[in-house]
Amino acid sequence: MSALMADLIEGRVPPSIGNAACNAAGKLLKVVELQMRYGTATAGGQKILHLAMTSPLMPTAEASDKPQ
């Protein structure tokens, strides 16, 4: 993230890209926070957060080859 900040300061990256990167990083941190708060503990001590989405956002190549 520090390289992005340097690029923003130098003007090599437009502000919209910096804003998008910061928003994405914030959402990733939110997932980690939710995992720590609501995750299910495993035998190894790690917590796993099962998200509601169980199918991929984009169809896989095998799924797109099948007729509907």
trRosetta pair geometry for C-beta under 8 A, 3 or more apart (Angstrom, degrees):
i j d omega theta_ij theta_ji phi_ij phi_ji
1 4 5.5 -52 -159 34 44 115
1 5 6.5 47 145 -22 70 101
1 21 7.5 162 -125 144 81 119
1 25 6.5 52 -96 -100 127 161
2 5 5.4 -48 -150 33 39 114
2 6 6.5 41 151 -19 67 101
3 6 5.7 -52 -150 36 35 111
3 7 6.3 34 151 -18 66 106
4 7 5.6 -55 -147 38 32 111
4 8 6.3 37 152 -22 65 104
4 13 6.7 -44 -155 39 71 167
4 18 6.2 146 164 -118 106 81
4 21 5.6 -131 -154 111 158 161
5 8 5.6 -51 -149 33 32 113
5 9 6.4 31 154 -18 64 105
5 18 7.9 94 -96 -138 45 120
6 9 5.8 -54 -148 36 32 111
6 10 6.2 21 156 -9 66 111
7 10 5.9 -61 -142 46 30 105
7 12 4.3 -83 -159 67 84 109
7 13 4.2 59 131 -6 114 114
7 18 7.9 -174 88 -80 95 105
8 11 7.7 36 177 -71 29 27
8 12 7.9 -77 -55 50 21 71
8 13 5.4 -52 -77 66 59 107
8 15 6.9 79 -145 -100 103 58
8 18 4.5 57 -94 -87 128 147
13 17 4.9 -106 177 77 101 130
13 18 5.8 115 116 -51 119 92
14 17 5.1 97 63 3 78 100
14 18 7.4 -146 101 -1 43 88
15 18 5.4 -57 -149 40 40 113
15 19 6.1 43 154 -23 72 105
16 19 5.6 -51 -146 36 32 114
16 20 6.4 33 154 -19 64 105
17 20 5.7 -53 -147 36 32 111
17 21 6.3 32 154 -19 65 106
18 21 5.8 -55 -147 36 30 110
18 22 6.4 28 156 -16 65 107
19 22 5.9 -57 -148 38 30 109
19 23 6.3 30 154 -19 65 107
20 23 5.7 -54 -146 37 31 112
20 24 6.3 31 155 -19 65 106
21 24 5.8 -54 -147 36 31 110
21 25 6.3 30 154 -18 64 107
22 25 5.7 -53 -145 38 32 111
22 26 6.3 36 154 -22 64 106
23 26 5.7 -54 -150 34 31 114
23 27 6.6 30 153 -19 64 104
24 27 5.8 -55 -151 34 33 110
24 28 6.6 34 151 -18 65 104
25 28 5.7 -53 -150 35 34 112
25 29 6.5 36 152 -18 65 104
26 29 5.7 -53 -149 36 33 112
26 30 6.5 39 150 -24 64 103
27 30 5.4 -48 -150 30 36 117
27 31 6.8 40 150 -21 63 98
28 31 5.7 -48 -154 30 36 112
28 32 6.8 35 149 -16 65 102
29 32 5.6 -52 -152 36 37 112
29 33 6.4 41 149 -21 67 103
30 33 5.5 -51 -148 35 34 114
30 34 6.4 32 153 -16 66 105
31 34 5.8 -55 -147 39 31 110
31 35 6.2 36 151 -24 64 105
31 49 7.2 -174 -178 73 78 150
32 35 5.5 -51 -147 34 32 115
32 36 6.5 30 155 -17 64 104
33 36 6.0 -57 -151 36 30 108
33 37 6.2 18 155 -12 65 113
34 37 5.7 -61 -141 44 31 107
34 38 5.6 -26 179 30 72 110
34 39 7.6 109 127 -44 60 84
34 49 5.8 86 115 -133 92 157
35 38 7.3 -73 -117 58 16 71
35 39 4.3 34 -173 -54 60 127
35 47 5.6 143 162 103 81 108
35 48 7.4 -49 -151 -157 102 16
35 49 3.9 -108 -106 -21 74 127
36 39 6.5 3 -71 11 13 117
36 47 6.3 125 -110 57 36 148
38 49 6.2 72 85 -118 88 102
39 47 3.0 101 102 156 131 108
39 48 5.4 149 -166 61 105 22
39 49 4.3 -74 -93 -61 88 75
40 47 6.4 145 62 -156 27 73
40 48 5.4 -30 58 61 85 83
40 49 7.7 149 9 -87 71 35
40 50 7.2 12 5 -10 119 102
41 45 6.9 -27 -162 -145 99 30
41 46 7.5 152 -147 86 56 30
41 47 5.4 -40 -87 -95 55 76
42 45 7.0 -39 71 28 74 20
42 46 5.2 -3 37 63 115 78
42 47 7.3 -177 -1 -96 81 24
42 48 6.0 63 -43 -13 112 109
53 57 7.5 -3 -174 -62 145 78
56 59 7.1 142 84 -98 110 22
56 60 6.5 87 46 -46 150 87
59 63 4.3 -125 -171 90 101 121
59 64 4.7 124 112 -58 126 90
60 63 4.8 91 53 9 77 102
60 64 7.0 -153 89 -6 37 89
61 64 6.0 -60 -144 39 30 106
61 65 6.5 33 156 -26 63 107
62 65 6.0 -58 -154 28 30 113
62 66 7.3 32 153 -26 61 101
63 66 6.1 -51 -160 21 37 113
